């Protein structure tokens, strides 16, 4: 299932945060293939050679190490994650609204990039996705007995259940960008009852 949380926020604040990363934090940016610790394990069904992003939290002692979204192992629980220099502004605000957020990143998908189908790794969690820049051809799918596909919209916060295969595809002609982090599954009901504004 994919849920939309009842939390409002200032979209311009998110855009300002993203633009600051693009303009001032390039030294912390990872590229999917170039910074992967073992590119040979990347499933050839994926088109990920142009995907890039920033690690907002890391499991490494050196919080300035360029932390990749797919570094192995990447199944540590929340207590292993530390903030990187990219925790400021909008992300700092949203991070403090959720309980025990971990595996936090900004992902940028140029046109034609694709990840899936894959099963999210432990510990049990849901993913929180905050679209920053989108197009009408970016699709997020959660498979299972009743598959769900959405075209995410900026200004909304999505909660993605991780009990079934996920698939992420940008078939548009422009890049998309979003914030993505995990929250322990035990807080799912609490998040479904969120109300208010950040």
QUILIN-V484756 format. One line per field, one symbol per residue. phi: phi as a letter, one per 20 degrees, with the letter a starting at -180 (. if undefined). psi: psi as a letter, one per 30 degrees, with the letter a starting at -180 (. if undefined). A space follows every 50 residues. Layout:
# QUILIN-V484756
phi->???
psi->???
This chain:
# QUILIN-V484756
phi->.cddfecebeffffffffffffeccffefddgffdffbgfeffffedcfd fbrceecbeefefeffeefcfdfccffgfeecfefeealgfgffgfedel fbldbddcdfgnebcqfbegeffgbddddcfdcccedecdcdepgcgccc dfdgndddddfdecgdbcbdeedbfcbbecbdcggfegffffegbpcf
psi->lklkkiklljeeeeeeeeeeeeefhefgklkeeegkfifffkkffkjgff klakjfllflejffkjjkfgkklhgkleffklklfgjlbeeeeeefflkh klhklkkkjlkgkkklklkklllkllkkkjkekllggkkkkjaaeikkkl jkkkflkkkjkgflklkkkjgaglllklkkllkkffgeeeefgkkak.
